[in-house]
Amino acid sequence: MCRHRPACPSVESADREAAHPVVHHPEQGWSLLCNGILLFEDTGELLPDGQIIVPHRPLGSGRVVTAAQRRPARDAA
């Protein structure tokens, strides 16, 4: 399917998401890659054989949220 030189990674490759987009619809949140993968904005994938890859976007340190610490109650005076 890919006519790029060098050829894009195949569906079986670990770096399959590096393939060139042939159709890109950011307003709808998806791109079709030249290796036949539908890549979604949330990093989920639909492979050409119908297999679903769940979203796998890593959280960067700037996006990690921790619960607020509870402050000890002050004595009412």
DSSP file (Angstrom, degrees, kcal/mol; ACC not computed):
  #  RESIDUE AA STRUCTURE BP1 BP2  ACC     N-H-->O    O-->H-N    N-H-->O    O-->H-N    TCO  KAPPA ALPHA  PHI   PSI    X-CA   Y-CA   Z-CA
    1    1 A M              0   0    0      0, 0.0     2,-0.3     0, 0.0    34,-0.1   0.000 360.0 360.0 360.0 -36.7    0.0    0.0    0.0
    2    2 A C        +     0   0    0      1,-0.1     5,-0.1     6,-0.1    33,-0.0  -0.607 360.0 179.3 -82.7 132.6    2.9    2.4    0.8
    3    3 A R        +     0   0    0     -2,-0.3    -1,-0.1     3,-0.1     2,-0.1   0.267  44.5 116.8-112.2   8.9    4.7    4.0   -2.1
    4    4 A H        -     0   0    0      2,-0.1     4,-0.1    16,-0.0    -2,-0.0  -0.419  68.1-108.4 -75.3 152.8    7.2    6.0    0.0
    5    5 A R  S    S+     0   0    0      1,-0.2     2,-0.2     2,-0.1    -2,-0.0  -0.987 112.3  31.5-125.8 120.4   10.9    5.4   -0.1
    6    6 A P  S    S-     0   0    0      0, 0.0    -1,-0.2     0, 0.0    -3,-0.1   0.611 115.0-115.1 -66.1 157.7   12.0    4.2    2.3
    7    7 A A        -     0   0    0     -2,-0.2    -2,-0.1     1,-0.1     3,-0.1  -0.258  28.5-106.9 -64.9 148.7    8.7    2.4    2.8
    8    8 A C        -     0   0    0      1,-0.1    -6,-0.1    -4,-0.1    -1,-0.1  -0.309  48.9 -80.2 -70.0 159.1    6.6    3.2    5.9
    9    9 A P        -     0   0    0      0, 0.0    -1,-0.1     0, 0.0    10,-0.1  -0.283  50.0-117.7 -60.5 145.3    6.5    0.7    8.8
   10   10 A S    >   -     0   0    0     -3,-0.1     3,-1.1     1,-0.1    25,-0.1  -0.238  28.2-100.4 -76.7 171.3    4.1   -2.2    8.3
   11   11 A V  T 3  S+     0   0    0      1,-0.3     5,-0.2    24,-0.2    -1,-0.1   0.815 123.8  54.8 -61.5 -31.4    1.1   -2.9   10.5
   12   12 A E  T 3  S+     0   0    0      3,-0.1    -1,-0.3     4,-0.1     2,-0.1   0.632  87.7 102.8 -79.4 -14.1    3.2   -5.5   12.3
   13   13 A S  S X  S-     0   0    0     -3,-1.1     3,-1.3     1,-0.1     4,-0.1  -0.359  76.2-129.6 -72.9 148.8    6.0   -3.1   13.2
   14   14 A A  T 3  S+     0   0    0      1,-0.3     3,-0.3     2,-0.1    -1,-0.1   0.808 111.4  49.0 -64.6 -29.6    6.4   -1.7   16.6
   15   15 A D  T >  S+     0   0    0      1,-0.2     3,-2.3     2,-0.1    -1,-0.3  -0.065  70.5 132.0-100.7  33.1    6.7    1.8   15.1
   16   16 A R  G X   +     0   0    0     -3,-1.3     3,-1.3     1,-0.3    19,-0.2   0.729  62.7  67.1 -58.4 -25.0    3.6    1.4   12.8
   17   17 A E  G 3  S+     0   0    0     -3,-0.3    -1,-0.3     1,-0.3    -2,-0.1   0.581  84.3  74.4 -73.5  -8.4    2.3    4.8   13.9
   18   18 A A  G <  S+     0   0    0     -3,-2.3    -1,-0.3     2,-0.1    -2,-0.2   0.461  70.5 116.7 -83.1  -0.9    5.2    6.5   12.1
   19   19 A A  S <  S-     0   0    0     -3,-1.3   -12,-0.0     1,-0.1    -9,-0.0  -0.289  77.8 -93.6 -65.4 153.9    3.6    5.8    8.7
   20   20 A H        -     0   0    0     13,-0.1    14,-2.8     1,-0.1     2,-0.3  -0.436  36.5-119.2 -69.4 137.5    2.6    8.8    6.6
   21   21 A P  E     -A   33   0A   0      0, 0.0    12,-0.3     0, 0.0     3,-0.1  -0.628  28.3-179.9 -75.5 134.9   -0.9   10.0    6.9
   22   22 A V  E    S+     0   0A   0     10,-3.2     2,-0.4     1,-0.4    11,-0.2   0.662  77.3  26.7-104.9 -24.8   -2.8    9.9    3.6
   23   23 A V  E    S-A   32   0A   0      9,-1.6     9,-2.9     2,-0.0     2,-0.4  -0.994  71.8-174.1-136.7 131.1   -6.1   11.3    4.9
   24   24 A H  E     +A   31   0A   0     -2,-0.4     7,-0.2     7,-0.2     3,-0.1  -0.982  12.7 171.4-133.2 122.3   -6.2   13.6    7.9
   25   25 A H  E >>> +A   30   0A   0      5,-2.7     5,-1.6    -2,-0.4     3,-1.4  -0.686   4.5 168.0-128.3  77.8   -9.3   14.9    9.6
   26   26 A P  T 345S+     0   0    0      0, 0.0    -1,-0.1     0, 0.0     5,-0.1   0.815  77.9  62.3 -62.4 -28.9   -8.3   16.7   12.8
   27   27 A E  T 345S+     0   0    0      1,-0.2    -2,-0.0    -3,-0.1    -3,-0.0   0.755 112.9  36.5 -67.3 -21.9  -11.8   18.1   13.2
   28   28 A Q  T <45S-     0   0    0     -3,-1.4    -1,-0.2     2,-0.2    13,-0.1   0.498 114.8-117.7-105.1  -9.2  -13.1   14.5   13.5
   29   29 A G  T  <5S+     0   0    0     -4,-1.1    12,-2.9     1,-0.2     2,-0.3   0.764  74.3  95.3  83.2  26.8  -10.0   13.3   15.5
   30   30 A W  E   < -AB  25  40A   0     -5,-1.6    -5,-2.7    10,-0.3     2,-0.3  -0.982  45.5-165.2-147.3 160.0   -8.6   10.6   13.1
   31   31 A S  E     -AB  24  39A   0      8,-2.2     8,-3.1    -2,-0.3     2,-0.6  -0.991  18.9-136.7-139.7 145.2   -6.1   10.0   10.4
   32   32 A L  E     -AB  23  38A   0     -9,-2.9   -10,-3.2    -2,-0.3    -9,-1.6  -0.922  24.8-149.8-101.0 122.1   -5.7    7.2    7.9
   33   33 A L  E >   -A   21   0A   0      4,-3.0     3,-2.3    -2,-0.6   -13,-0.1  -0.553  24.9-112.0 -90.6 157.9   -2.0    6.1    7.6
   34   34 A C  T 3  S+     0   0    0    -14,-2.8    -1,-0.1     1,-0.3   -26,-0.0   0.658 115.9  62.9 -67.2 -14.0   -0.6    4.7    4.4
   35   35 A N  T 3  S-     0   0    0    -15,-0.2    -1,-0.3   -19,-0.2   -24,-0.2   0.336 123.9-101.5 -90.3   8.4   -0.2    1.3    6.0
   36   36 A G  S <  S+     0   0    0     -3,-2.3     2,-0.3     1,-0.3    -2,-0.1   0.472  76.9 137.3  92.8   2.5   -4.0    1.1    6.4
   37   37 A I        -     0   0    0    -21,-0.1    -4,-3.0    10,-0.1     2,-0.7  -0.664  48.5-142.7 -86.0 135.1   -4.2    2.0   10.1
   38   38 A L  E     -BC  32  46A   0      8,-2.5     8,-2.2    -2,-0.3     2,-0.5  -0.889  22.3-162.3 -91.2 116.2   -6.9    4.4   11.4
   39   39 A L  E     -BC  31  45A   0     -8,-3.1    -8,-2.2    -2,-0.7     2,-0.2  -0.895   3.9-151.1-105.8 124.9   -5.1    6.4   14.0
   40   40 A F  E >   -B   30   0A   0      4,-3.0     3,-2.4    -2,-0.5   -10,-0.3  -0.615  25.5-112.8 -97.8 156.2   -7.3    8.3   16.5
   41   41 A E  T 3  S+     0   0    0    -12,-2.9   -11,-0.1     1,-0.3    -1,-0.1   0.791 117.9  56.0 -55.0 -33.3   -6.5   11.5   18.3
   42   42 A D  T 3  S-     0   0    0    -13,-0.3    15,-0.6     1,-0.1    -1,-0.3   0.316 123.7-104.7 -84.6   9.9   -6.5    9.7   21.7
   43   43 A T  S <  S+     0   0    0     -3,-2.4    13,-0.2     1,-0.3    -2,-0.2   0.474  77.8 137.4  76.2   9.0   -3.8    7.3   20.3
   44   44 A G        -     0   0    0     11,-0.2    -4,-3.0    -5,-0.0     2,-0.3  -0.453  38.3-153.9 -73.1 159.3   -6.3    4.5   19.8
   45   45 A E  E     -CD  39  53A   0      8,-2.5     8,-2.8    -6,-0.2     2,-0.5  -0.973  20.6-155.0-138.0 149.4   -6.0    2.5   16.6
   46   46 A L  E     -CD  38  52A   0     -8,-2.2    -8,-2.5    -2,-0.3     6,-0.2  -0.977  25.8-148.5-121.0 114.1   -8.1    0.5   14.2
   47   47 A L    >   -     0   0    0      4,-2.8     3,-2.4    -2,-0.5   -10,-0.1  -0.395  27.1-106.1 -80.8 159.5   -5.9   -2.0   12.3
   48   48 A P  T 3  S+     0   0    0      0, 0.0    -1,-0.1     0, 0.0   -12,-0.1   0.773 120.2  56.6 -57.1 -27.6   -6.8   -3.1    8.7
   49   49 A D  T 3  S-     0   0    0      2,-0.1    -2,-0.0     1,-0.0    -3,-0.0   0.424 123.9-102.3 -85.0   3.0   -7.9   -6.5   10.0
   50   50 A G  S <  S+     0   0    0     -3,-2.4     2,-0.1     1,-0.3    -1,-0.0   0.351  73.3 145.6  94.9  -5.2  -10.4   -4.9   12.4
   51   51 A Q        -     0   0    0     -5,-0.1    -4,-2.8     1,-0.1     2,-0.5  -0.430  41.7-138.7 -67.0 139.1   -8.3   -5.3   15.5
   52   52 A I  E     -D   46   0A   0     -6,-0.2     2,-0.6    -2,-0.1    -6,-0.2  -0.861  10.4-160.6-102.8 132.0   -8.7   -2.5   18.0
   53   53 A I  E     -D   45   0A   0     -8,-2.8    -8,-2.5    -2,-0.5     3,-0.1  -0.963  23.8-130.1-109.2 119.9   -5.7   -1.0   19.8
   54   54 A V        -     0   0    0     -2,-0.6    -8,-0.0   -10,-0.2     0, 0.0  -0.273  39.2 -78.9 -67.8 154.9   -6.8    0.8   23.0
   55   55 A P        +     0   0    0      0, 0.0   -12,-0.2     0, 0.0   -11,-0.2  -0.232  47.2 178.6 -54.3 140.6   -5.5    4.4   23.5
   56   56 A H        +     0   0    0    -14,-0.2   -13,-0.1   -13,-0.2    -2,-0.0  -0.067  16.3 153.1-139.9  34.0   -1.9    4.4   24.9
   57   57 A R        -     0   0    0    -15,-0.6     2,-0.2     1,-0.1   -14,-0.0  -0.534  41.9-130.9 -68.8 123.1   -1.0    8.0   25.3
   58   58 A P        -     0   0    0      0, 0.0     2,-0.6     0, 0.0    -1,-0.1  -0.488  16.9-120.3 -73.8 147.0    1.6    8.3   28.0
   59   59 A L        -     0   0    0     -2,-0.2     2,-0.1     2,-0.0     5,-0.1  -0.779  25.6-143.2 -86.6 123.3    1.1   10.9   30.6
   60   60 A G    >>  -     0   0    0     -2,-0.6     3,-1.8     1,-0.1     4,-0.6  -0.378  29.0-103.5 -76.8 164.7    3.9   13.4   30.8
   61   61 A S  G >4 S+     0   0    0      1,-0.3     3,-0.5     2,-0.2    -1,-0.1   0.784 121.5  59.8 -63.0 -26.0    5.0   14.8   34.1
   62   62 A G  G 34 S+     0   0    0      1,-0.2    -1,-0.3     3,-0.0    -3,-0.0   0.625 106.4  47.6 -75.5 -12.2    3.1   18.1   33.3
   63   63 A R  G <4 S+     0   0    0     -3,-1.8     2,-0.4     2,-0.1    -1,-0.2   0.460  81.9 110.3-107.9  -3.0   -0.2   16.2   33.0
   64   64 A V    <<  -     0   0    0     -4,-0.6     2,-0.5    -3,-0.5    -3,-0.0  -0.594  52.1-160.4 -77.2 130.2    0.0   14.1   36.2
   65   65 A V        -     0   0    0     -2,-0.4     2,-0.3     0, 0.0    -2,-0.1  -0.933   3.9-163.9-114.1 131.7   -2.5   15.3   38.7
   66   66 A T        -     0   0    0     -2,-0.5     3,-0.1     1,-0.0     2,-0.1  -0.828  30.1 -98.9-111.7 154.1   -2.3   14.4   42.4
   67   67 A A        -     0   0    0     -2,-0.3     2,-0.1     1,-0.1    -1,-0.0  -0.372  45.7-100.8 -67.9 147.6   -5.0   14.7   44.9
   68   68 A A        -     0   0    0      1,-0.1     2,-0.3    -2,-0.1    -1,-0.1  -0.433  37.6-114.8 -68.4 141.8   -4.9   17.8   47.1
   69   69 A Q        -     0   0    0     -2,-0.1     2,-0.4    -3,-0.1    -1,-0.1  -0.576  28.2-119.7 -78.1 140.7   -3.5   17.3   50.6
   70   70 A R        -     0   0    0     -2,-0.3    -1,-0.1    -3,-0.0     3,-0.0  -0.671  23.4-137.5 -83.0 129.3   -5.9   17.7   53.4
   71   71 A R        -     0   0    0     -2,-0.4     3,-0.1     1,-0.1     2,-0.1  -0.614  27.0-103.3 -84.4 144.2   -5.0   20.4   55.8
   72   72 A P        -     0   0    0      0, 0.0     2,-0.1     0, 0.0    -1,-0.1  -0.402  43.7-103.3 -64.9 143.5   -5.4   19.8   59.5
   73   73 A A        -     0   0    0      1,-0.1     2,-0.3    -2,-0.1     3,-0.0  -0.418  33.4-124.2 -67.5 139.6   -8.5   21.4   60.9
   74   74 A R        -     0   0    0     -2,-0.1     2,-0.3     1,-0.1    -1,-0.1  -0.607  28.6-105.1 -83.0 145.2   -7.8   24.6   62.9
   75   75 A D        -     0   0    0     -2,-0.3     2,-0.4     1,-0.1    -1,-0.1  -0.527  35.1-121.3 -69.1 131.4   -9.1   24.7   66.5
   76   76 A A              0   0    0     -2,-0.3    -1,-0.1     1,-0.1    -3,-0.0  -0.598 360.0 360.0 -74.5 130.2  -12.1   26.9   66.7
   77   77 A A              0   0    0     -2,-0.4    -1,-0.1    -3,-0.0    -2,-0.0   0.434 360.0 360.0-103.4 360.0  -11.5   29.7   69.2
